[in-house]
């Protein structure tokens, strides 16, 4: 029996193979009809595999929805009857009658990256039906969409992003008027070379980033914008709750770059502004600035000196340096060790071409900090890389003091080393400079929630949802703020509603278990824990706490040892939680002291964590708080 059966039209085999390869790389066994040998009783084999598979992915395309796709439609019906149906869209098509109730997961244009949000959404759906992968491969995102080691060691909350079309229905955008809102869809790559897609996508992201710096303009984030890349302007605007859509295309040749851009009214579909640029390749940066300024004018945003400076802050005039940075950003979206090393090297190359390229320094700082928190080989390397990241971010700020990305990078580095006061200061500055940045909003909201400022955390997370309604980040931050505020029932209800209405935006069952344990609902908590990977540190902590609370303390050391084998010192804060629940205060405080030495970001929530409650009356707890010196 295979974990996953893939149903598709034979003519789409080449397009389906990257999905099969990615699922197998994640450790799942996959059956598709390429495995039928000569002379096999193929109808019987297909039916047998279809009936036995834990999960059935049905790939909808222009071919499979048409009259010639009846075999795929029959397989989809069988999958629905067995409740193992996961629909995937290769093309922007209307599903056959009877298959439209469940939102299909978009995969058009996907290049095979396992950490890309669209694949992660599919992986999350497969995990719920098929359970943990049976092989030894480790998910690029940690198995459930959260990078477990990254969360422990203090990596950016942005690392947990998973997106899927349809999330906008749960939290409709409300804070900005339609006229003052825009989504920049990925620009089409018309160069005839798929490897150049990074450049057309990068142009759109550069425009998105520039427009997000303009006060009064709501700019939808990258994740949501890319999720609707195949929709027409009116459909995309409706899904994202915006009044305007900026779209376009890029065609490159050795001698020319042609960029076409159109600003479209999202309600009427009428073009508000358009321009075609035919320039030499080195003029791409000038074109971007011109597009951003024309869009601002078309939306009646007056461009004074500050706004023009904001659009161009931290940039470069060297087109080759810009290309290298765009390649770096594309590479790091995969999130694995090799990808981050590649991103750092490409950012270095961009800096070598333009030593004053502040945005290259800022992104290198973010990449280095992410790498340090996730892949450092021991404490000395962790300390060295974090120091390198800090110095790199400070160089970016010396070059461009008003570059929001540099302040954001510095805030993230301060956060992971638990220097909370300076982190909050830098988040505030970054938000002032880029008020429409979902990444800044989510990361700032996350630290505020951990520190107990749930009101502000929820407000900022709602803004992030408003700006990037198809990304999981802000939903997770919203949940985390409720959890930190001890609003446990609300946190559970929020997660259940999200999973019920848009399941691909929910991927933290093991943390829902924490809220249930706090309410004494241990059986419900255990049901959620079974949905997480067996080596997930939050699952292990909750399992140990449940054992301690049900008179099975003798079984807890085995759980702690399993955590040590997987995480070593990186889970020091989690050991403290378990020891506190066991009543072993000496070991709990020893673990907390170690957590402080390695700057375990779990300490951010020590004042709000119910598992630490048994320690609060001990003088050593007050001493720890004084040492950490977190702001009130």
C-alpha positions as CSV (number, residue, x, y, z in Angstrom):
1,X,0.0,0.0,0.0
2,X,1.3,3.4,-1.0
3,X,1.0,6.6,1.1
4,X,-0.1,8.7,-1.9
5,X,-1.8,7.8,-5.2
6,X,-1.5,10.5,-7.9
7,X,-4.3,10.7,-10.4
8,X,-3.6,12.8,-13.5
9,X,-3.9,12.9,-17.3
10,X,-1.1,11.0,-19.0
11,X,-0.3,13.9,-21.2
12,X,0.6,15.9,-18.1
13,X,3.1,13.3,-16.9
14,X,6.1,15.6,-17.4
15,X,4.4,18.4,-15.3
16,X,3.4,16.0,-12.6
17,X,6.8,14.3,-12.1
18,X,8.3,17.2,-10.0
19,X,5.4,16.7,-7.5
20,X,6.0,13.0,-7.3
21,X,9.8,13.5,-6.8
22,X,9.2,16.1,-4.1
23,X,6.8,13.9,-2.2
24,X,9.2,11.0,-2.4
25,X,12.0,13.2,-1.2
26,X,9.8,14.0,1.8
27,X,9.8,10.2,2.6
28,X,6.3,9.3,1.3
29,X,5.7,6.3,-0.9
30,X,4.0,7.4,-4.1
31,X,2.1,5.4,-6.7
32,X,1.4,6.7,-10.2
33,X,0.8,5.0,-13.4
34,X,4.4,5.3,-14.6
35,X,5.0,2.3,-12.4
36,X,2.7,-0.1,-14.5
37,X,4.9,-2.6,-16.2
38,X,4.4,-4.2,-19.6
39,X,1.7,-6.8,-19.6
40,X,0.3,-5.9,-16.2
41,X,-3.4,-6.0,-15.7
42,X,-3.4,-2.3,-15.5
43,X,-7.0,-1.6,-14.7
44,X,-6.9,-4.0,-11.8
45,X,-3.6,-2.6,-10.5
46,X,-4.9,1.0,-10.7
47,X,-8.1,0.1,-8.8
48,X,-6.2,-1.8,-6.2
49,X,-3.7,1.0,-5.5
50,X,-6.5,3.7,-5.6
51,X,-8.5,1.8,-3.0
52,X,-5.5,1.2,-0.7
53,X,-3.7,4.6,-0.8
54,X,-3.9,6.7,2.4
55,X,-4.2,9.9,0.3
56,X,-5.2,10.5,-3.3
57,X,-3.9,13.6,-5.0
58,X,-6.0,14.5,-8.1
59,X,-4.2,16.8,-10.5
60,X,-6.6,19.1,-12.3
61,X,-5.4,20.6,-15.6
62,X,-6.9,21.7,-18.9
63,X,-6.8,18.1,-20.1
64,X,-8.1,16.4,-17.0
65,X,-11.2,18.6,-16.6
66,X,-12.2,18.1,-20.2
67,X,-14.1,15.3,-21.9
68,X,-10.9,13.2,-22.3
69,X,-10.4,13.4,-18.5
70,X,-13.2,11.0,-17.5
71,X,-10.7,8.5,-16.0
72,X,-9.2,11.2,-13.7
73,X,-12.8,12.3,-12.8
74,X,-13.7,8.7,-11.9
75,X,-10.7,8.4,-9.7
76,X,-11.5,11.7,-8.0
77,X,-15.0,10.5,-7.2
78,X,-13.6,7.3,-5.6
79,X,-11.2,9.5,-3.6
80,X,-14.0,11.7,-2.4
81,X,-16.1,8.7,-1.3
82,X,-13.1,7.5,0.7
83,X,-12.5,11.0,2.1
84,X,-8.9,10.9,1.0
85,X,-9.2,13.5,-1.8
86,X,-6.6,16.3,-2.2
87,X,-7.2,18.4,-5.3
88,X,-4.3,20.2,-7.0
89,X,-4.4,22.8,-9.8
90,X,-1.8,22.7,-12.6
91,X,-3.8,25.2,-14.7
92,X,-6.3,27.9,-13.8
93,X,-9.5,25.8,-14.7
94,X,-13.0,25.4,-13.4
95,X,-13.4,22.0,-11.7
96,X,-16.0,19.5,-13.1
97,X,-19.4,19.5,-11.4
98,X,-19.3,17.9,-8.0
99,X,-15.6,18.7,-7.3
100,X,-15.8,22.4,-6.5
101,X,-16.7,22.3,-2.8
102,X,-13.1,21.7,-1.6
103,X,-10.7,24.4,-2.5
104,X,-8.0,23.1,-4.9
105,X,-4.4,23.8,-4.0
106,X,-2.6,25.9,-6.7
107,X,0.6,24.5,-8.2
108,X,0.9,26.3,-11.6
109,X,4.4,27.5,-12.4
110,X,5.9,25.6,-9.5
111,X,9.5,24.6,-10.2
112,X,9.9,21.8,-7.6
113,X,11.1,23.7,-4.6
114,X,10.1,21.7,-1.5
115,X,10.1,24.7,0.8
116,X,7.9,26.8,-1.5
117,X,4.6,27.7,0.2
118,X,2.4,26.1,-2.5
119,X,4.1,22.7,-2.1
120,X,4.1,23.0,1.7
121,X,0.3,23.5,1.5
122,X,0.0,20.2,-0.4
123,X,2.5,18.5,2.0
124,X,0.4,19.6,5.0
125,X,-2.8,18.1,3.4
126,X,-1.0,14.9,2.7
127,X,0.4,14.7,6.2
128,X,-3.1,14.9,7.7
129,X,-4.3,12.0,5.6
130,X,-1.3,9.8,5.3
131,X,0.4,10.7,8.6
132,X,4.1,10.9,9.0
133,X,6.3,10.1,6.0
134,X,7.6,6.5,6.2
135,X,11.1,7.3,4.9
136,X,14.0,9.0,6.5
137,X,13.9,12.2,4.5
138,X,13.3,15.3,6.6
139,X,10.9,18.0,5.3
140,X,12.6,21.2,4.2
141,X,10.3,23.0,6.6
142,X,10.4,20.5,9.5
143,X,7.5,18.3,8.6
144,X,4.4,20.3,9.4
145,X,5.3,23.6,7.9
146,X,7.2,24.8,11.0
147,X,10.9,24.5,11.1
148,X,11.3,22.9,14.5
149,X,14.9,23.6,15.2
150,X,14.5,27.0,13.7
151,X,11.7,27.9,16.1
152,X,13.8,26.6,19.1
153,X,16.9,28.4,18.1
154,X,15.2,31.7,17.3
155,X,14.8,31.8,13.6
156,X,12.4,34.3,12.0
157,X,8.7,33.6,12.2
158,X,8.7,34.1,8.5
159,X,10.2,30.7,8.1
160,X,6.8,29.1,8.9
161,X,5.0,30.5,5.9
162,X,2.5,28.2,4.1
163,X,0.0,29.7,1.7
164,X,-3.1,28.6,-0.1
165,X,-5.8,30.2,-2.1
166,X,-9.0,30.9,-0.1
167,X,-7.7,32.1,3.2
168,X,-9.1,35.6,2.6
169,X,-12.5,34.3,3.4
170,X,-11.7,33.8,7.1
171,X,-10.6,37.4,7.8
172,X,-11.8,39.9,5.2
173,X,-9.6,42.9,4.8
174,X,-11.1,45.9,6.6
175,X,-8.5,48.4,7.6
176,X,-7.8,50.2,4.3
177,X,-10.0,51.6,1.6
178,X,-10.0,49.8,-1.7
179,X,-8.8,52.9,-3.5
180,X,-5.6,52.9,-1.4
181,X,-4.8,49.2,-1.7
182,X,-2.9,47.2,-4.3
183,X,-1.5,43.8,-5.1
184,X,1.5,43.4,-7.3
185,X,1.2,40.1,-9.1
186,X,4.3,38.2,-10.3
187,X,5.4,39.5,-13.7
188,X,5.2,37.0,-16.5
189,X,8.6,35.7,-17.7
190,X,8.4,36.0,-21.6
191,X,12.1,35.4,-22.1
192,X,11.7,31.8,-23.3
193,X,14.0,30.6,-20.6
194,X,12.4,29.3,-17.4
195,X,15.7,29.9,-15.5
196,X,15.0,33.7,-15.9
197,X,11.8,33.5,-13.9
198,X,13.7,34.7,-10.8
199,X,14.2,38.0,-12.5
200,X,10.6,38.6,-13.5
201,X,9.4,37.5,-10.1
202,X,12.1,39.6,-8.5
203,X,11.1,42.7,-10.3
204,X,7.6,42.3,-8.9
205,X,8.9,41.8,-5.4
206,X,11.1,44.9,-5.7
207,X,8.1,46.9,-6.7
208,X,6.1,45.4,-3.9
209,X,8.8,46.3,-1.4
210,X,9.1,49.9,-2.8
211,X,5.3,50.6,-2.7
212,X,5.0,49.1,0.8
213,X,7.2,52.0,2.0
214,X,4.6,54.6,1.0
215,X,2.4,55.8,3.9
216,X,-1.3,55.3,3.3
217,X,-0.9,52.5,0.7
218,X,-1.9,49.0,1.6
219,X,0.3,46.5,-0.4
220,X,-0.6,42.8,-0.3
221,X,2.4,40.6,0.6
222,X,4.3,38.2,-1.7
223,X,2.7,35.0,-0.6
224,X,-0.8,36.0,-1.3
225,X,0.1,37.8,-4.5
226,X,1.8,34.7,-5.9
227,X,-1.1,32.5,-4.9
228,X,-3.4,34.3,-7.3
229,X,-0.9,34.8,-10.1
230,X,-3.0,32.9,-12.6
231,X,-6.3,34.8,-11.9
232,X,-7.5,37.7,-13.9
233,X,-7.3,41.1,-12.3
234,X,-10.9,41.3,-11.1
235,X,-10.8,37.8,-9.5
236,X,-7.4,38.5,-7.9
237,X,-8.7,41.8,-6.5
238,X,-11.8,40.2,-5.1
239,X,-9.9,37.4,-3.4
240,X,-7.3,39.8,-1.9
241,X,-9.7,42.6,-1.0
242,X,-7.8,45.3,-2.9
243,X,-8.9,48.0,-5.3
244,X,-6.0,47.8,-7.7
245,X,-3.8,45.2,-9.4
246,X,-0.4,45.9,-10.8
247,X,0.7,43.2,-13.3
248,X,3.1,43.0,-16.2
249,X,5.7,41.0,-18.1
250,X,9.5,40.9,-18.6
251,X,11.2,39.8,-21.8
252,X,15.0,39.7,-21.8
253,X,17.6,39.3,-24.6
254,X,21.3,39.9,-24.7
255,X,20.7,43.4,-26.1
256,X,17.3,44.5,-24.8
257,X,15.0,44.3,-21.8
258,X,11.3,44.9,-22.4
259,X,9.0,45.5,-19.4
260,X,5.3,46.0,-19.7
261,X,3.3,47.1,-16.7
262,X,-0.4,47.7,-16.2
263,X,-2.3,49.2,-13.3
264,X,-5.8,47.8,-13.4
265,X,-8.9,48.9,-11.4
266,X,-9.8,45.8,-9.5
267,X,-13.6,46.4,-9.6
268,X,-14.1,47.4,-13.2
269,X,-11.1,45.7,-14.8
270,X,-10.4,49.0,-16.5
271,X,-6.7,50.0,-17.1
272,X,-5.7,53.0,-15.0
273,X,-2.2,53.3,-16.3
274,X,0.2,51.3,-18.5
275,X,3.6,51.6,-20.0
276,X,5.9,49.6,-22.1
277,X,9.7,50.0,-21.7
278,X,12.2,48.9,-24.3
279,X,15.7,49.6,-22.9
280,X,19.1,48.1,-22.6
281,X,19.4,45.4,-19.9
282,X,21.1,47.7,-17.5
283,X,18.1,50.0,-17.3
284,X,15.9,47.6,-15.3
285,X,16.5,49.5,-12.0
286,X,15.4,52.8,-13.6
287,X,12.3,51.1,-15.0
288,X,11.3,49.8,-11.5
289,X,11.6,53.2,-10.0
290,X,9.6,54.8,-12.8
291,X,6.8,52.2,-12.5
292,X,6.6,52.7,-8.7
293,X,6.4,56.4,-9.1
294,X,3.8,56.3,-11.8
295,X,1.6,53.8,-9.8
296,X,1.8,56.2,-6.8
297,X,0.7,59.1,-8.9
298,X,-2.1,57.1,-10.5
299,X,-3.3,56.3,-7.0
300,X,-3.1,60.0,-6.1
301,X,-0.2,59.6,-3.7
302,X,1.8,62.8,-3.8
303,X,5.5,62.0,-4.2
304,X,7.6,64.5,-2.4
305,X,11.3,64.1,-1.7
306,X,10.8,61.6,1.2
307,X,8.6,59.3,-0.9
308,X,11.0,59.2,-3.7
309,X,13.8,58.5,-1.3
310,X,11.7,55.7,0.3
311,X,11.2,54.0,-3.0
312,X,14.9,54.0,-3.9
313,X,16.4,53.5,-0.4
314,X,19.1,50.9,-0.1
315,X,19.2,50.1,-3.8
316,X,21.9,49.9,-6.4
317,X,22.6,51.3,-9.8
318,X,24.5,48.2,-10.8
319,X,22.2,45.9,-12.7
320,X,24.4,42.9,-12.3
321,X,24.5,43.4,-8.5
322,X,20.7,43.6,-8.5
323,X,20.5,40.3,-10.5
324,X,22.7,38.6,-8.0
325,X,20.6,39.7,-5.1
326,X,17.4,38.6,-6.9
327,X,19.0,35.2,-7.4
328,X,19.9,35.1,-3.7
329,X,16.4,35.9,-2.6
330,X,15.0,33.2,-5.0
331,X,17.5,30.6,-3.7
332,X,16.8,31.2,0.0
333,X,13.1,30.6,-0.5
334,X,13.9,26.9,-0.4
335,X,15.1,27.4,3.2
336,X,17.5,24.4,3.4
337,X,21.1,24.6,4.4
338,X,22.5,24.6,0.8
339,X,20.0,27.3,-0.2
340,X,21.0,29.6,2.6
341,X,24.7,29.1,1.9
342,X,24.0,29.9,-1.8
343,X,22.0,33.0,-0.8
344,X,24.8,34.3,1.4
345,X,27.4,33.7,-1.4
346,X,25.2,35.5,-4.0
347,X,24.7,38.4,-1.6
348,X,28.4,38.6,-1.1
349,X,29.0,38.7,-4.9
350,X,26.4,41.5,-5.2
351,X,28.2,43.5,-2.5
352,X,31.6,42.9,-4.2
353,X,30.1,44.5,-7.4
354,X,28.6,47.4,-5.4
355,X,30.1,47.9,-1.9
356,X,27.4,50.5,-1.2
357,X,24.4,48.2,-1.9
358,X,22.6,48.5,1.5
359,X,19.8,46.1,0.6
360,X,22.3,43.4,-0.2
361,X,23.9,43.8,3.2
362,X,20.5,43.7,4.9
363,X,19.5,40.5,3.2
364,X,22.8,38.9,3.8
365,X,22.3,39.7,7.5
366,X,18.9,38.1,7.5
367,X,20.3,35.0,5.6
368,X,23.2,34.7,8.0
369,X,21.0,35.0,11.1
370,X,18.6,32.4,9.7
371,X,21.5,30.0,8.9
372,X,23.1,30.5,12.3
373,X,19.8,29.8,14.2
374,X,19.0,26.7,12.1
375,X,22.3,25.0,11.0
376,X,25.1,26.2,13.3
377,X,27.5,23.4,14.3
378,X,27.7,24.1,18.0
379,X,27.7,27.2,20.2
380,X,31.0,28.8,18.9
381,X,29.8,28.8,15.3
382,X,26.4,30.1,16.5
383,X,27.9,33.0,18.3
384,X,30.3,33.9,15.5
385,X,27.6,33.8,12.8
386,X,25.2,35.9,14.8
387,X,28.0,38.4,15.4
388,X,28.7,38.5,11.6
389,X,25.0,39.0,11.0
390,X,24.9,41.9,13.4
391,X,27.8,43.7,11.9
392,X,26.5,43.2,8.4
393,X,23.1,44.7,9.4
394,X,24.9,47.7,10.9
395,X,26.8,48.3,7.7
396,X,23.5,48.3,5.8
397,X,22.2,51.0,8.2
398,X,25.3,53.1,7.9
399,X,24.7,53.1,4.1
400,X,21.0,53.6,4.2
401,X,19.6,54.7,7.6
402,X,16.1,54.7,6.4
403,X,16.1,51.2,4.9
404,X,13.3,49.3,6.6
405,X,14.8,45.9,5.6
406,X,18.0,46.8,7.5
407,X,16.1,47.8,10.7
408,X,14.1,44.6,10.4
409,X,17.2,42.5,10.0
410,X,18.8,44.1,13.1
411,X,15.5,43.6,15.1
412,X,15.6,39.9,14.2
413,X,19.2,39.5,15.3
414,X,18.5,41.3,18.6
415,X,15.5,39.1,19.1
416,X,17.4,35.8,18.8
417,X,20.1,36.9,21.2
418,X,17.3,38.0,23.6
419,X,18.3,41.7,23.6
420,X,14.6,42.5,23.7
421,X,14.7,46.3,24.2
422,X,16.8,47.1,21.1
423,X,14.8,44.5,19.1
424,X,11.5,46.3,19.9
425,X,13.1,49.7,19.0
426,X,14.2,48.4,15.6
427,X,10.9,46.7,14.9
428,X,9.2,50.1,15.6
429,X,11.5,51.9,13.2
430,X,11.1,49.3,10.5
431,X,7.3,49.5,10.8
432,X,7.4,53.3,10.5
433,X,9.5,53.1,7.4
434,X,7.5,50.2,5.8
435,X,4.0,50.3,7.4
436,X,2.7,47.8,4.8
437,X,5.3,45.1,5.4
438,X,3.6,41.8,6.4
439,X,6.9,40.4,7.5
440,X,7.7,43.2,9.9
441,X,4.1,43.2,11.2
442,X,4.2,39.5,11.9
443,X,7.6,39.4,13.5
444,X,6.9,42.4,15.7
445,X,3.6,41.0,16.7
446,X,5.2,37.7,17.5
447,X,7.7,39.1,20.1
448,X,5.0,41.3,21.6
449,X,2.7,38.4,22.1
450,X,5.5,36.3,23.6
451,X,6.1,39.1,26.1
452,X,2.4,39.3,27.0
453,X,1.3,42.4,25.1
454,X,-1.6,40.4,23.5
455,X,-3.7,43.5,22.6
456,X,-1.0,45.0,20.4
457,X,0.1,41.6,19.1
458,X,-3.4,40.8,18.0
459,X,-3.9,44.2,16.4
460,X,-0.6,43.9,14.4
461,X,-1.3,40.3,13.4
462,X,-4.7,41.3,12.1
463,X,-3.0,44.0,10.0
464,X,-0.6,41.3,8.7
465,X,-3.6,39.1,7.8
466,X,-5.2,42.1,6.1
467,X,-2.0,42.6,4.0
468,X,-1.2,38.9,3.3
469,X,-4.5,37.0,3.7
470,X,-3.2,33.8,2.1
471,X,-0.2,33.3,4.3
472,X,-0.1,31.3,7.5
473,X,2.3,33.6,9.3
474,X,-0.2,36.1,10.7
475,X,-2.7,33.5,11.7
476,X,-0.1,31.6,13.7
477,X,1.0,34.9,15.4
478,X,-2.7,35.6,16.2
479,X,-3.0,32.2,17.8
480,X,0.3,32.6,19.7
481,X,-0.9,35.9,21.2
482,X,-4.1,34.3,22.4
483,X,-2.1,31.5,23.9
484,X,0.4,33.8,25.7
485,X,-2.6,35.8,27.0
486,X,-3.9,32.6,28.6
487,X,-7.1,32.9,26.5
488,X,-6.8,29.2,25.9
489,X,-10.4,28.5,24.8
490,X,-10.3,31.3,22.3
491,X,-7.0,30.0,21.0
492,X,-8.4,26.5,20.4
493,X,-11.6,27.9,18.8
494,X,-9.6,30.1,16.5
495,X,-7.5,27.1,15.4
496,X,-10.5,24.9,14.9
497,X,-12.4,27.5,12.9
498,X,-9.3,28.0,10.7
499,X,-8.9,24.3,10.1
500,X,-12.6,23.8,9.5
501,X,-12.8,26.6,6.9
502,X,-9.3,26.7,5.4
503,X,-7.3,23.6,6.6
504,X,-4.2,24.4,4.6
505,X,-3.7,27.5,6.7
506,X,-3.5,25.5,9.9
507,X,-0.3,23.6,10.8
508,X,0.2,23.8,14.6
509,X,-1.8,20.9,16.2
510,X,1.0,20.2,18.7
511,X,0.7,23.7,20.0
512,X,-3.1,23.6,20.2
513,X,-2.4,20.7,22.5
514,X,-0.7,23.1,24.9
515,X,-3.8,25.2,25.2
516,X,-5.9,22.1,25.8
517,X,-3.5,20.8,28.5
518,X,-3.8,24.2,30.2
519,X,-7.5,23.6,30.4
520,X,-7.1,20.1,31.7
521,X,-8.5,18.5,28.5
522,X,-5.8,15.9,28.3
523,X,-7.6,13.4,26.0
524,X,-8.3,16.1,23.4
525,X,-4.7,17.3,23.7
526,X,-3.5,13.7,23.0
527,X,-5.6,13.5,19.9
528,X,-3.9,16.7,18.5
529,X,-0.5,15.5,19.5
530,X,-0.9,12.3,17.4
531,X,-1.1,14.5,14.3
532,X,2.4,15.9,14.8
533,X,5.7,14.2,13.9
534,X,6.8,11.9,16.7
535,X,10.1,13.9,17.2
536,X,8.4,17.3,17.3
537,X,9.7,19.1,20.4
538,X,6.3,20.6,21.3
539,X,4.7,17.2,21.0
540,X,7.4,15.7,23.2
541,X,7.0,18.4,25.8
542,X,3.3,18.0,26.0
543,X,3.5,14.2,26.1
544,X,5.9,14.5,29.0
545,X,3.7,16.9,30.9
546,X,0.7,14.7,30.4
547,X,2.6,11.7,31.8
548,X,3.7,13.8,34.8
549,X,0.1,14.9,35.4
550,X,-1.3,11.4,35.1
551,X,1.0,9.7,37.6
552,X,3.4,8.3,35.0
553,X,6.5,10.3,35.9
554,X,8.7,7.3,35.6
555,X,8.2,7.4,31.8
556,X,9.2,11.0,31.4
557,X,13.0,10.5,31.4
558,X,12.7,8.5,28.2
559,X,10.8,11.3,26.5
560,X,13.5,13.8,27.6
561,X,16.2,11.5,26.2
562,X,14.4,11.4,22.9
563,X,14.4,15.2,22.8
564,X,18.1,15.3,23.6
565,X,18.9,12.9,20.8
566,X,17.0,15.2,18.3
567,X,17.8,18.7,19.6
568,X,20.6,18.6,22.1
569,X,21.1,21.9,23.9
570,X,18.8,23.7,21.5
571,X,15.8,22.4,23.5
572,X,17.2,23.7,26.9
573,X,14.1,25.8,27.6
574,X,11.8,22.8,26.8
575,X,13.7,20.6,29.3
576,X,13.1,23.3,31.9
577,X,9.3,23.1,31.2
578,X,9.3,19.4,31.7
579,X,11.4,19.4,34.9
580,X,9.3,22.2,36.3
581,X,6.2,20.0,35.8
582,X,8.0,17.1,37.4
583,X,8.8,19.3,40.4
584,X,12.5,18.9,39.9
585,X,13.4,22.6,40.4
586,X,17.2,22.2,40.5
587,X,17.2,20.6,37.0
588,X,14.7,23.1,35.8
589,X,16.8,26.0,36.8
590,X,20.0,24.4,35.4
591,X,18.2,24.0,32.1
592,X,17.0,27.7,32.2
593,X,20.6,28.8,32.9
594,X,21.8,26.9,29.9
595,X,19.0,28.4,27.8
596,X,20.3,31.8,28.8
597,X,23.9,30.9,27.9
598,X,22.9,29.8,24.4
599,X,20.2,32.5,24.1
600,X,17.3,30.0,23.6
601,X,14.4,32.1,22.3
602,X,12.0,30.0,24.3
603,X,13.0,32.3,27.2
604,X,11.0,35.1,25.6
605,X,7.8,33.5,26.9
606,X,9.0,32.5,30.3
607,X,6.8,35.0,32.1
608,X,3.6,33.8,30.3
609,X,4.3,30.0,30.2
610,X,2.0,28.0,32.5
611,X,4.5,25.1,32.5
612,X,7.0,27.3,34.3
613,X,4.4,28.2,37.1
614,X,5.9,25.8,39.7
615,X,9.1,27.8,39.6
616,X,7.8,31.3,40.2
617,X,8.0,31.3,44.0
618,X,11.6,30.2,44.0
619,X,14.2,33.1,44.5
620,X,16.1,31.8,41.5
621,X,13.2,32.7,39.2
622,X,13.3,36.4,40.2
623,X,17.1,36.3,39.7
624,X,16.6,35.0,36.2
625,X,14.2,37.7,35.3
626,X,16.6,40.4,36.6
627,X,19.4,38.9,34.5
628,X,17.3,38.8,31.3
629,X,16.1,42.4,31.9
630,X,13.2,42.1,29.5
631,X,11.1,45.3,29.2
632,X,7.7,45.4,30.8
